[in-house]
Amino acid sequence: MRLDGKVALITGAARGQGAAAARRFVAEGARVMITDVLDDQGKELAAELGAEYCHLDVSSEDEWADAVAFTVATFGDITVLVNNAGILHFSALADTTLADYQRVIGINQVGTFLGMRAVVSSMKQAAGGSIVNVSSVEGLGGMPYLVAYTASKFAIRGMTKVAAMELGQHGIRVNSVHPGAIDTPMVSTALGRPIDVSPIGKKLALRRIGQPEDVANVVLFLASDDSAYCTGGEFVVDGGATATHALNG
Ligand SMILES: NC(=O)c1ccc[n+]([C@@H]2O[C@H](COP(=O)([O-])OP(=O)(O)OC[C@H]3O[C@@H](n4cnc5c(N)ncnc54)[C@H](O)[C@@H]3O)[C@@H](O)[C@H]2O)c1
């Protein structure tokens, strides 16, 4: 199995893309620590998969320390970290409050920084590891009404490269993943009520919205030794969304 012997901590894994990655990881032999702030959903998923669950608000330095210590005590040193937790906030630049901006940055950007920093020592102890940072196509191009989200996802893309340069000598690889529109609660409830997300896919090269499993397969590749020579890279999973530009159509 592709993740035999790996110990993985995945953030925001109670649902959506994080949950899909947890499923894939367990199926491929990893010991998985599911973390989230949705404790009931996270515990339920962990029980179903034979994984473990730990509460982790990624914006909290103290909770990172506790989650890493608990994971190491439960499974041994961490060899895979998936910084997946994230939130979306739609508002026009002129209407975005400082509190909303800082909330998005605190979770998406600071959470990713704290996560990478928290596992370095454990990964060095294990003589290597793989960090997968979930950015977005909004880490590659600007999207109106997503100023905080876009800023946080560009920051993740940049931090990934810094970490890759610093940690490569220790056998730790760091890559970013850039999903396009993926059918998860983040998108389907973005307007405060459930919506049909399928029309979003119509303009894409592949003519469909992505599924959480489409991203999980790429995250699996980056977590596994199949990607042994990949670091500092940007892996787009977007059905072709960024293959074109705004003049098309
Ligand atoms: N769905 C998309 O179209 C899309 C596209 C590009 C990137 N992404 C990114 O993919 C990642 C996963 O999102 P998703 O689509 O599965 O959405 P989702 O809303 O289904 O899942 C996000 C998870 O993060 C958790 N979370 C939120 N705040 C947290 C916090 N402070 N600490 C820990 N966990 C927290 C949520 O409880 C949830 O389980 C996010 O980083 C998101 O920005 C999503």
The ligand as a Gaussian input file, in Angstrom:
#p B3LYP/6-31G(d) Opt

LIG

0 1
 N      -14.317000      23.511000      -2.207000
 C      -13.627000      24.227000      -3.059000
 O      -14.109000      24.587000      -4.136000
 C      -12.209000      24.605000      -2.756000
 C      -11.435000      25.135000      -3.799000
 C      -10.109000      25.472000      -3.553000
 C       -9.570000      25.273000      -2.310000
 N      -10.347000      24.770000      -1.307000
 C       -9.703000      24.574000      -0.019000
 O       -9.795000      23.212000       0.335000
 C       -9.735000      23.091000       1.758000
 C      -10.841000      22.172000       2.230000
 O      -12.087000      22.792000       1.994000
 P      -13.419000      21.986000       1.624000
 O      -13.770000      22.360000       0.237000
 O      -13.281000      20.559000       1.977000
 O      -14.456000      22.761000       2.575000
 P      -15.244000      22.297000       3.886000
 O      -15.858000      23.551000       4.409000
 O      -16.125000      21.155000       3.582000
 O      -14.091000      21.779000       4.853000
 C      -13.259000      22.645000       5.573000
 C      -13.022000      22.026000       6.943000
 O      -12.179000      22.924000       7.681000
 C      -12.680000      22.966000       9.003000
 N      -12.289000      24.195000       9.697000
 C      -12.796000      25.443000       9.567000
 N      -12.204000      26.276000      10.424000
 C      -11.289000      25.543000      11.109000
 C      -10.354000      25.837000      12.121000
 N      -10.236000      27.073000      12.644000
 N       -9.561000      24.841000      12.576000
 C       -9.672000      23.585000      12.085000
 N      -10.551000      23.247000      11.139000
 C      -11.352000      24.220000      10.651000
 C      -14.199000      22.888000       8.834000
 O      -14.835000      22.523000      10.061000
 C      -14.320000      21.844000       7.744000
 O      -14.407000      20.548000       8.254000
 C       -9.808000      24.519000       2.301000
 O       -8.519000      24.971000       2.628000
 C      -10.341000      25.305000       1.128000
 O       -9.983000      26.656000       1.181000
 C      -11.647000      24.430000      -1.500000

